[in-house]
């Protein structure tokens, strides 16, 4: 069997991202390992109570992986929210919105009813998109 273990966001600063995900969102560190000879840090976090899934906070690469120009382009795309989207689910979108707002999260929009549930979004310090959804029961046969 193959399962999802981790996914990744490019981040501009691993320490800043770590602070956001652990102190602001309330997640936990899954691994924080530095390989000195590679000048590489494997940093992953995840939601408390969901130990089988992690988010790797990977620094935007520079040389030799990417040349300076491409590294800059990737960094700019991430800052614009083009690095991907993380979809989170909550049992109460309004409550989570209030709690995270009180912790300093700046939302892009208020919780909004959608055909599939109640939905809102915010970005991490690097610009990565995060959507927060309360999925509501609905009839799949309804069109």
C-alpha positions in Angstrom: 0.0 0.0 0.0 1.2 3.5 -0.8 0.1 6.4 1.5 0.7 10.1 1.7 3.4 10.9 4.3 4.5 14.4 3.5 4.0 17.3 1.2 6.2 20.4 0.8 6.1 24.2 0.7 9.0 26.3 -0.5 9.7 28.9 2.2 11.9 32.0 2.3 13.0 31.4 5.9 12.7 28.1 7.7 12.9 29.6 11.2 10.1 32.1 10.4 8.0 29.3 8.8 8.6 27.1 11.9 7.5 29.8 14.2 4.3 30.4 12.2 3.3 26.7 11.9 4.1 25.8 15.5 3.3 29.0 17.5 0.6 30.5 15.3 -1.1 27.5 13.9 -0.3 25.3 16.9 1.2 22.4 15.0 4.1 20.3 16.2 7.6 19.6 14.8 7.9 16.2 13.1 11.5 16.4 12.3 14.3 19.0 12.3 17.5 17.5 11.1 20.5 19.4 9.7 23.0 17.6 7.5 26.1 19.8 7.9 28.1 18.4 5.0 25.2 19.3 2.6 24.3 22.6 4.3 20.8 21.1 4.3 18.0 21.2 6.9 15.1 18.8 6.7 12.3 20.5 8.7 8.8 19.1 8.8 5.7 20.0 10.9 2.2 18.7 11.2 -1.1 19.0 13.0 -1.3 17.7 16.5 -3.3 14.5 16.5 -2.5 13.6 12.8 1.0 12.1 13.1 1.0 10.3 9.7 1.0 13.5 7.6 3.6 16.2 7.6 4.4 19.5 5.8 8.1 19.9 4.8 9.3 23.5 5.0 11.9 23.5 2.3 14.0 26.6 1.7 13.8 28.0 -1.8 16.9 26.5 -3.4 19.9 28.3 -4.8 23.0 27.1 -6.6 23.8 24.3 -7.5 20.1 23.2 -7.6 18.9 26.4 -9.2 21.0 29.3 -10.6 20.5 32.7 -9.0 18.0 33.9 -11.6 15.8 30.9 -11.3 16.0 30.9 -7.5 14.8 34.5 -7.5 12.0 33.7 -9.9 10.8 30.8 -7.7 11.1 33.0 -4.6 8.9 35.7 -6.3 6.3 33.1 -7.4 6.1 31.7 -3.9 5.6 35.2 -2.5 2.7 35.7 -4.9 1.0 32.5 -3.7 1.9 30.4 -6.8 3.8 27.7 -4.9 0.8 25.5 -4.3 -2.1 25.3 -1.8 -2.5 23.4 1.4 -6.2 22.4 2.1 -7.0 22.2 5.8 -10.3 20.9 7.2 -11.9 22.1 10.4 -15.2 21.1 12.2 -16.0 24.8 12.8 -14.7 27.3 10.3 -16.1 30.4 12.2 -14.4 29.3 15.5 -11.1 28.4 13.8 -11.2 31.8 12.0 -11.7 33.6 15.3 -9.0 31.6 17.1 -6.4 32.0 14.4 -7.2 35.6 13.9 -6.5 36.2 17.6 -3.1 34.5 17.1 -2.2 36.9 14.4 -3.3 35.1 11.2 -4.4 37.6 8.5 -7.2 36.0 6.5 -7.8 36.9 2.8 -11.5 36.7 3.3 -14.1 35.9 6.0 -15.6 32.4 6.3 -17.9 32.2 3.4 -20.7 29.6 2.6 -19.9 27.6 -0.5 -21.8 24.7 -2.1 -19.4 22.2 -0.4 -19.1 23.9 3.0 -17.8 27.0 4.7 -14.4 28.2 3.4 -11.7 30.9 4.1 -8.1 31.4 3.2 -4.8 32.8 4.5 -1.1 32.7 3.6 2.0 31.7 5.5 4.9 34.2 5.9 6.4 33.1 2.6 3.1 33.6 0.7 2.0 30.0 0.4 -1.8 29.6 0.1 -3.7 27.8 2.8 -7.5 27.2 2.6 -9.5 26.3 5.7 -12.8 24.5 5.1 -15.6 23.2 7.1 -17.1 20.5 4.9 -20.8 20.2 5.2 -22.9 17.2 4.5 -24.5 17.3 1.1 -26.2 15.0 -1.3 -23.8 13.9 -4.0 -26.7 13.0 -6.3 -28.0 16.6 -6.1 -27.1 18.7 -9.2 
